[in-house]
């Protein structure tokens, strides 16, 4: 749909403008598909790409589930550091942790720090030796707040030129699928329980040239092998 250039801050105003562009594009689905091949065989999806020649910071929650088109692609590419200080979510009723899993398709999400804009590959990053000191990292959250990067049935791709840091213990990256509405006659659910099961989760790909780090609260840590 649109590429937004030279963006250093992804705030609520930019998010809302991008959502309007995506919905407007999907609003022309009938006209576009008719021009391409008539009645069938084409699925129209919105695409939003936001680029920064330096650092980029996301400062607002972004809930893709409310858009008219339930499938599309959101790409954030920063040549420097990409810092996420807001939930980026699809497949749930809201972007924050109160959101319930939905029974619908979801957008693909791609986040790239240390991006190589000279490459045709949107996930390409510059060699770590070519990055300025302290540049090219993806940081999710800060010392006080953790944020979610998630989608449902869409794919989630993370490409990091230097380090990936989950800066607070509630910062997470995952795909959840869609809500399974299958019923089984021999499955008895207790009245006090309302479990939700996800199926068809999208692919999760994380590639970092440096270190992957997470903050674990004291006394609640896990030992990784």
C-alpha positions as CSV (number, residue, x, y, z in Angstrom):
1,X,0.0,0.0,0.0
2,X,2.6,2.5,1.1
3,X,6.2,2.9,2.2
4,X,6.8,5.5,4.9
5,X,10.4,6.9,4.6
6,X,12.7,8.6,7.1
7,X,10.6,7.8,10.2
8,X,12.3,7.9,13.6
9,X,9.2,7.6,15.8
10,X,6.2,5.3,15.1
11,X,3.6,7.1,17.3
12,X,-0.2,6.9,17.4
13,X,-0.6,9.5,14.7
14,X,1.5,7.5,12.2
15,X,-0.1,4.2,13.2
16,X,-3.6,5.7,12.6
17,X,-2.6,7.1,9.2
18,X,-1.1,3.8,8.1
19,X,-4.3,2.0,9.2
20,X,-6.4,4.4,7.2
21,X,-4.2,3.7,4.1
22,X,-4.5,0.0,4.6
23,X,-8.3,0.1,5.0
24,X,-8.7,2.3,2.0
25,X,-6.7,-0.1,-0.2
26,X,-8.8,-3.1,0.9
27,X,-11.9,-1.0,0.3
28,X,-11.0,-1.2,-3.4
29,X,-10.7,-5.0,-3.5
30,X,-13.5,-5.6,-6.0
31,X,-12.1,-3.1,-8.5
32,X,-8.5,-4.3,-8.2
33,X,-9.3,-8.0,-8.5
34,X,-11.6,-7.3,-11.4
35,X,-8.8,-5.6,-13.3
36,X,-6.3,-8.4,-12.5
37,X,-8.2,-11.5,-13.6
38,X,-11.9,-11.1,-13.0
39,X,-13.7,-13.2,-10.5
40,X,-11.3,-15.5,-8.7
41,X,-7.8,-16.6,-7.8
42,X,-6.6,-13.4,-6.3
43,X,-6.4,-12.4,-2.7
44,X,-5.8,-8.8,-2.0
45,X,-3.8,-7.8,1.1
46,X,-2.5,-4.5,2.4
47,X,1.2,-3.9,3.0
48,X,2.8,-1.3,5.2
49,X,6.5,-0.6,5.4
50,X,8.1,2.0,7.7
51,X,11.8,2.8,7.2
52,X,14.4,4.8,9.1
53,X,17.9,5.6,7.8
54,X,18.9,5.7,11.5
55,X,17.2,4.7,14.7
56,X,13.5,4.0,15.0
57,X,11.3,3.9,18.2
58,X,7.8,2.5,18.4
59,X,5.9,4.5,21.1
60,X,2.3,3.4,20.7
61,X,0.4,0.1,20.8
62,X,-0.6,-1.2,17.3
63,X,-3.5,-3.6,17.1
64,X,-3.8,-5.0,13.6
65,X,-6.8,-7.2,14.3
66,X,-9.2,-4.3,13.9
67,X,-8.3,-3.5,10.3
68,X,-10.8,-4.3,7.5
69,X,-8.3,-6.8,5.9
70,X,-7.4,-9.5,8.3
71,X,-4.4,-10.5,6.3
72,X,-1.5,-8.2,5.3
73,X,2.1,-7.3,6.0
74,X,3.6,-4.8,8.5
75,X,7.4,-4.2,8.1
76,X,9.5,-2.0,10.3
77,X,13.1,-1.4,9.1
78,X,15.7,0.7,10.8
79,X,19.3,1.1,9.6
80,X,20.2,1.7,13.3
81,X,18.5,0.5,16.4
82,X,14.9,-0.4,16.5
83,X,13.3,0.1,20.0
84,X,9.8,-1.2,20.7
85,X,8.0,0.6,23.5
86,X,4.4,-0.5,22.7
87,X,2.6,-3.7,21.9
88,X,2.5,-4.8,18.3
89,X,-0.2,-7.4,18.0
90,X,-2.6,-9.2,15.7
91,X,-4.9,-12.2,16.3
92,X,-6.2,-10.8,19.6
93,X,-9.0,-8.6,20.5
94,X,-6.7,-6.0,21.9
95,X,-2.9,-5.3,21.7
96,X,-2.2,-5.5,25.4
97,X,-2.3,-8.6,27.6
98,X,-6.1,-8.4,28.2
99,X,-6.7,-9.4,24.6
100,X,-8.6,-12.6,23.8
101,X,-7.5,-14.9,21.0
102,X,-9.7,-14.5,17.9
103,X,-10.9,-16.9,15.3
104,X,-9.6,-15.1,12.2
105,X,-6.5,-14.7,10.0
106,X,-3.6,-12.4,10.9
107,X,-1.0,-10.2,9.4
108,X,2.6,-11.0,8.8
109,X,5.0,-8.9,10.9
110,X,8.7,-8.2,10.0
111,X,11.0,-6.2,12.3
112,X,14.5,-5.4,11.1
113,X,17.3,-3.5,12.8
114,X,20.7,-2.8,11.1
115,X,18.7,-3.0,7.9
116,X,20.5,-3.1,4.5
117,X,18.4,-0.9,2.3
118,X,20.7,-1.7,-0.7
119,X,19.3,-5.2,-0.8
120,X,16.1,-6.3,-2.4
121,X,15.5,-8.7,0.6
122,X,13.5,-6.8,3.2
123,X,15.0,-8.9,5.9
124,X,18.6,-8.2,4.9
125,X,20.9,-6.6,7.5
126,X,24.4,-5.1,7.1
127,X,27.4,-7.1,8.3
128,X,28.0,-6.4,11.9
129,X,31.5,-5.0,11.1
130,X,29.8,-2.4,8.9
131,X,27.5,-1.1,11.7
132,X,28.5,1.8,13.9
133,X,29.3,0.9,17.5
134,X,26.1,0.4,19.5
135,X,24.0,0.4,16.4
136,X,21.8,-2.3,14.7
137,X,20.1,-3.8,17.8
138,X,16.4,-4.6,18.4
139,X,15.3,-3.7,22.0
140,X,11.8,-4.7,23.2
141,X,10.7,-2.8,26.3
142,X,12.8,-0.9,28.9
143,X,13.8,-1.5,32.5
144,X,10.2,-0.7,33.7
145,X,7.9,-2.0,31.0
146,X,7.7,-5.1,28.9
147,X,5.9,-5.3,25.5
148,X,4.5,-8.0,23.2
149,X,5.3,-8.6,19.6
150,X,2.9,-11.2,18.4
151,X,0.6,-12.3,15.6
152,X,-1.8,-15.2,15.1
153,X,-1.8,-17.2,11.9
154,X,0.6,-14.8,10.2
155,X,4.4,-15.2,10.1
156,X,6.6,-13.2,12.4
157,X,10.2,-12.5,11.2
158,X,12.9,-10.8,13.2
159,X,16.2,-9.9,11.6
160,X,18.8,-8.2,13.9
161,X,22.1,-6.7,12.8
162,X,23.6,-6.7,16.3
163,X,21.8,-7.8,19.5
164,X,18.2,-8.7,20.3
165,X,17.3,-7.6,23.9
166,X,14.1,-8.3,25.7
167,X,14.7,-5.5,28.2
168,X,12.1,-6.4,30.7
169,X,10.9,-9.9,31.8
170,X,7.4,-9.3,30.3
171,X,8.7,-8.6,26.8
172,X,7.9,-11.5,24.5
173,X,7.8,-12.4,20.8
174,X,5.5,-15.2,19.6
175,X,2.8,-16.4,17.3
176,X,-0.5,-17.8,18.7
177,X,-2.6,-19.1,15.8
178,X,-6.4,-18.6,15.8
179,X,-8.9,-19.7,18.4
180,X,-9.9,-23.3,17.8
181,X,-13.7,-23.6,17.7
182,X,-13.7,-27.4,17.3
183,X,-16.1,-29.3,19.6
184,X,-15.7,-32.9,20.7
185,X,-18.7,-34.8,22.1
186,X,-16.6,-36.8,24.6
187,X,-14.8,-33.7,26.0
188,X,-16.3,-32.4,29.2
189,X,-15.4,-28.9,30.3
190,X,-15.8,-27.8,33.9
191,X,-18.2,-24.9,34.3
192,X,-15.5,-23.0,36.2
193,X,-13.0,-23.2,33.3
194,X,-13.0,-21.4,30.0
195,X,-9.9,-22.7,28.2
196,X,-8.9,-21.3,24.8
197,X,-6.8,-23.3,22.4
198,X,-4.8,-21.9,19.5
199,X,-4.3,-23.7,16.1
200,X,-2.5,-22.8,12.9
201,X,0.1,-20.5,14.4
202,X,2.3,-18.7,11.9
203,X,6.1,-19.3,11.5
204,X,8.4,-17.6,13.9
205,X,11.9,-16.7,12.6
206,X,14.5,-14.9,14.7
207,X,18.0,-14.2,13.4
208,X,20.6,-12.1,15.2
209,X,24.2,-11.5,14.3
210,X,25.1,-10.7,17.9
211,X,23.6,-11.8,21.2
212,X,20.0,-12.7,22.2
213,X,19.4,-11.4,25.7
214,X,16.5,-11.4,28.1
215,X,16.0,-10.0,31.6
216,X,14.7,-12.5,34.1
217,X,13.5,-11.3,37.5
218,X,15.6,-12.3,40.5
219,X,14.3,-15.5,42.1
220,X,12.1,-16.5,39.1
221,X,14.8,-17.5,36.6
222,X,15.1,-20.5,34.5
223,X,18.2,-22.3,33.6
224,X,18.7,-22.6,29.8
225,X,20.9,-25.2,28.2
